[in-house]
Amino acid sequence: MASENKLQDVIRTSLENIKNLVDSDTIIGTPIETKAGTTLIPISKISVGLATGGVDATNEKPVFGGGGGTGLSIKPIAFMVVYEDGTVELLNLGMQRPADPVETTIGFIDRVPEIVEKIKNLFGKKKSEDTETETEKEEN
């Protein structure tokens, strides 16, 4: 029972340290105002990994050994831009915008004949290879 509390203490300490490093201001950053009246709000992506473990050993008296580790990654992904007139724009940093489903479908439909031809050629080669192998067997 005592070792349970010690393991809980290790976990609690790790989580408290993460909490101290990351808060809502880390994800949605502090707004930056420009002289022109435009406000930039940084937006970040946060990834956290946490590993904690412990072991009880009993020789003559109970012994507890434990530890924990935490990995944290903060990556700026965008800026929300609020212009003086109230309009808002999201500027992605190096991320591609999602493809337009209509354009993707049209592109696929345009390529259907090419894809079908490649499939036909693939099966045609397989048939001709099988026929050549049977012919070679008959000749030998």
PyMOL commands that set and color helices and strands:
alter all, ss='L'
color gray80, all
select helices_A, chain A and resi 2-21+24-27+101-139
alter helices_A, ss='H'
color red, helices_A
select strands_A, chain A and resi 32-33+39-58+62-82+88-92
alter strands_A, ss='S'
color yellow, strands_A
deselect
rebuild
show_as cartoon
